Amino acid sequence: MRILIVDDNPTNVIIIREILKKENYRDVVSAASAAEMFEHLGLGDRSVEIRPRPSDIDLILLDMMMPEMDGIEACSIVQEYEHLRDIPIIMVTAVGDSKKLAEALDEGAMDYVTKPINKVELMARIRLALRLKQEKDWHKERDQRIQDELKLAAMVQQAVLSPSIQDPMLHIHALYQPSFELAGDLYSWYPLGDGRYAVILLDMMGHGISSSLFCMFIASVLKDTVTTYVDPEKVIQELNRRFNQLDLGKQLVQYYFTAIYMVIDTRMKRIDYVNAGHPPGLLIGKDGGVTKLDSVCYPVGLFDRMEVQAETLYYDGNEQIALYTDGLLEAVEGDHDRQLEYLIGHLRESQEWEEDVMRKAFFEVEVPLERDDDKCLVWISLKEGEASA
């Protein structure tokens, strides 16, 4: 533990050094002014912007009354630097003015001792300050490890998302923005052969770590489920079965997710879909007309068994499908109808994927913190071509 003594009186420095030495605190440095203290803390010339770096100082014993700059002002300057705020500062003063002491504490000092120095009192306050510093450092290191692991988990989660598709008969793009490091939204698509594609977008209840873990579980079984069962009703029923197989113990919260899953046949120009409690998908025609994919059943995971009925649509070509999670709607003030009107109004203007326009309209809008949610938009461009018999 390195302790910095800041005092313009050499005698006071010697006395404190000896007290610390007898208590086996030998890593002690001293400064005769606030300017020297700043140098020890790595600030140097404060008129020049510095790159923050960790300080090796664990505790500062700071004299209240010094020439040029007193201890209170010096303490307030240290607090301006985020990487130095956790260093405990104990004011050493001969002043008995309670207002001055209160001002020092308001400026960031942790504690104070009065002159003449009482050895027992000084060491008790030092031990307390260092113990609190150790605990705070431990928490910071733990929090940093958690943040590093969350970033890695976010990279893994991002990696399982499907890349864009640009086939002659079908283009698929997506925009995705977690509300925190990890998200509860997931999208995937799979070529099934013979011009058919399976597309799914789901939104897990809640957001954050728990929702992202459920999403990763679904991602782990999704490809096998889709390629094995293919048909929308069978895929949703199988996902429901697999999700309910999770042994969550005696949870008070019922976890579930909404989803919209479809199979697009580009040869037949046919869309078969199931909407499991999800916001309605939008089929946007060449003339700007909008068909809502709003025939819904229960969300996945609420019940052991699901009664599912697939719906079928046909298209002509040069049409668009927009799938989204409810976080996208929350970018707009007002009720659900007003939010949906805003969404449709922006999407029907685009006949092609315009990422910058869509990002600005839906992802760069400030949302109140209590309404902030994961956001996802999947854009499917259906190209022209003759339908098979």
N, C-alpha and C positions, 0 to 999 in steps of 0.2 A: 504494500500500500504506500503510494507516494503522497506526501503531504507538503503543501506549499504554504510557507509563512510569509505574509505580506505586511511589513512594518518598516517605517523609516527610522526607527530607533534600534540601533544594533544591540543594545542591552536587552530589550524585550525579545529580540530574536534568539539571543543566547539562552535566556531563561527558558523559553518555550522549547528550544532544541534539547536542552538538558532534561526537561520533564519527559519529553517524548523518548529520548534515548534510554532513560531508566525504565521506560515501559516497553522497551524493545521495538520502538518505531524508529528505524535508522535511515529509511529512505526519505530524507527530508531536504527540501530545497527552500531557498528564501529569495525574496524580492524586496527592494527598498522603496518601491513606488508602484503605482497602478500600471505605469508604462512597462515596467519590468515584468509585472504579473502577466500582462497581455502577451509578452514575448514567450514566457513559459507556456502559455496556453496555445501558442502557435498563431496568434493573431497578427503580430508584427505591426506593419503600417496599416492601420484600420481604414485609411483613405482609399486603399486598394482592395478591390474585391478578392476575397480569398476562397480557396477550395477547401471546404470543411474536411477535417481529418480528426480521427479520435485523439483525445488528449490522454497523456499518461498520468495526469494529476487526478488523484482520488478524493482529495479534500483540500479546501482552502481555509486557512485561518487569516482573516482579513481585518487589519486595523481600521477602526472607524475614522480617526482623524489623521490625515496625511496631507502634505503640501501638494499643490498643483491639482490633484483630484482626490476627493475624499472616498472612503470606503463605500458609501451608499451609491455614489455615482458609478464607481467602478463595478459594483455588484449589478447595477441595472444594465450596464453595457454587456457584461457576460451573459445576461439573460436574453440578449438580442440574438445570440447564436444558438440555434437549436441543438447542435452537437455538444454544447457546453452546459446546457441547462441542468443536466443531471448531476453535475459536480456539486456536492453540498458545500455551502459557504457558512462558516461560523464567524460572526463579527466579534472582534476583540476591542473593547471600548472602556474608557475611563469615564465616559459621559453617562450620567444617570437620568438623562432626559428621556422620559417614556415615549414622547412623540418621535424623537429621533430613532429610538429602537423600533418603534412600530413602523416607521418609514423604511428602515432597513429590511424588516421582514416583508413588507409590501413589495419591495424591489427584488425579492428573490432569495434573501438570506434565510437559511434554515433555522439558525439558532444564534445565541450570543453568549459570551462570557465577559465578566467585568474585571478591570484591573483594580487593585493588585490581583494577579491570577491565583485562584485556588486550584491546586494540583488535582485534587479529587474531583472537583466539579468539571475542570477542563477535560480530564480523561473520560469521565462518564459521558460527556456530550460528544466527544470524538468517537468513542466506541459506538454510540447510538447512531451517529451520522454515517459511519463506515458500514455498519450493519445494514442500514437502510439502503445505502449505495449498492452494496453487494446484492441485496434482494432485487433492486431495480434493474441492475445490470443483468441478473439472471433472467428476469422477465423479458427484458429487451432481446436477449439472445434467443430465448424460446420463441418469442413472437417473430423474430427474423427467420428462424428455422421454419415456422409455420407458413410464413409468407413465401419462402422459397419453395416449400412443398406445394403450396396452392398454385404457384406459377407453373410448376412442373405439371401438376394435375390439369391445369387449364390447357397447357400445350397438348397433353394426351387427349383431352376431351375435344379439342379443336381438330386433332388428327383423325378422329373417327368420323368426322362430318364428310359427306360426299363432295368431291370436287365438281365443278361445273361440267355440264354436258353440252356439246354442240354437234349434234348429229343432223343430217339433212332434213329429217322430219320433226326434230324436237330439240329445243334448247332449254336448259335448266340452269338457273343462277340462284344465288341466295345471299342475303345479308343477315348478319348474326351479331348480336351485341349483348353479352351477359350484363346483368345489373351489378354483379360483384365479380370476383375472380372466376367463379364457376357458375354454370347456368343449369336450369332445369328444362331447357328446350333442346330438341334433337330433330335433325332432319336427315333423311337418307333416300337414295334412289338406286335402283338396280335394273340393268337390262335383262329382260326375260327371254330374248330371242324372238324371231318372227316379227320384229318391229314393235314389240310390247315393252313397256317400262312400268316398274312399280315405284311409287313415290309415297313417302310418309313424312308427316310433320306431327310432332307430339309436344305437349307442354305438361311437364310434371307439376303437381301441386306444390306451391311454394317456390323458393329459389335458394340458391346457396349450396352448401356442401351436401346436405341430405338429399336434395333434389337431384344434384349432379350424380351422386352415387347410384340412385335409382335409374337415371338415364344411362349410365354406363352399363348397368345390368341389362337394360333393354337393348342397348347397342350390341351387347355380346350375343344375344339370341336372335337378333333381328334378321340377319342375312339368311340364317338357316330356316327361320320361320317363313320368310317371304318366298324363298326359292322352293320350299317344300309344299306350301299350301297355296300360294299365289292368289287365289280368289279373296276379295276383300273381306267377306264375312268370316271365312275360315281363318284368315290371318289375324283379325281382331280377336276372335274367340281364342285362338292359341296364345296370343299375347296376354290376354286376360287370365288364362289358365297358368301360364308361366309366372306371371306377376303374383298371383295368389299363392303360388308355391313358396314364396319367400317367407321364412319363419322370422317374424318381427317381434315375437314375444308378446307381452301384454302392453301394446302401444295404445295410448289414449287417442292418438290421431290416426284417422283412416287415410292412408296414402292412396292416391290414384293419379291417373293422367288422362287428359283429353288427347284425341288424335284424329287426324283425317288421313285416310289411306286410300290410294287409288291405283288402278291399273289402266294405263293409257295404251290403247291399241292404235298405232299410227296408220296401219293399213286399213283397218275398218273405220277409222276416225271415231272411235268409241271410247268413252270414259266410264269405268265402273268404280264406284267409290262407296266408302262407309265413313260417316262423320260420327265419331264417338264423343259427343259433348263438346266439340271444338267450335270456335268461331267459324262462321260459314265461309268456305272457299268461294272465290269469285271467278266465273267464266266470263271474260270480257270479249264480246264479239267485234267484228270488223267495223260495225256501225256504232260502236260505243255502248251497245246494249249489254246489260249485266244479268247473268243468271247466277243466283245464289245456290251454293251447294250446302243447303241448310237442313236437309232431312237427317235428323240426329237420333242417336240412341244413347244409352248411358255411357259415362266415362269408363275407361278400362280400370279394373281393380276394385270397383265398388262392391261387386257381387261375385259369388263363386261362378255363376253362369251368366252368359249374356245372350239375349235374343237380338240377333243382328239381321238387318235387311239391307242388302246392297241396292244402290240406285244406279241408273244408267243414263248417260247423256251422249249425244252425238254432236260433232262439230264439223265445220266446212273447211277450216284452214285459216291461217293468218289470224288466229285467235290467241288469247292469253289466259292463263290461269294464275291467280294470285292466292297463295296460301300464307297464313300469318298467325302469329300467336297474339293473345290479348294485350300483351305489353305494347304492341304497336298502336293499338287503339287508345291507350292511356296517354299517348302524346298529345291528345286533343281534349280540351275541356268540354264538358257537356255530357248528356246521357248517351246511351249506346247508339241510338239512331243518329245522333249528331256526329258521333265518332265514325260510324260506318259511312255516313255521307261524305265526310272529309276524306276517308280512305279511298272510296270509289272515285271521288272527284279527281284525285291526283293520279290514280292508277289508270283510269280510262283514257287519259291524255297520252299514254305511252303505248305505242305499238311495238316497241322493241325494248330490250333491257337497257335502262339508263341508270347506271349505278349511282353516279354523282347526284342526279336529280332525286332519286328515291332516298338516298342517304340523308340529303339535306331536308327532305320533307318529313321523314319519320324518325331518323336516328340522331339528328343534331338538334332536336327540340328539347328545351329544358322542361323537365317533369318534376313536380314536388317529390321530395324524398320518400314520403309515405306512399306514393303511387308508383315509385320506380320499380320496374319489373324487367325480366329478360325480354329481348325483342328479337323477332325473327321474321323474315320475309322470304318466301320462295316464289320465284317467278318462272313460269313455264310458258315458253313460246311454241305454239302448235303451228307447224308449217303446212303449206298447201301440198297437194298431191292427190292423185286419184285413189279413192277408196276401193279396197278389194271387194269382190262380190261376196 
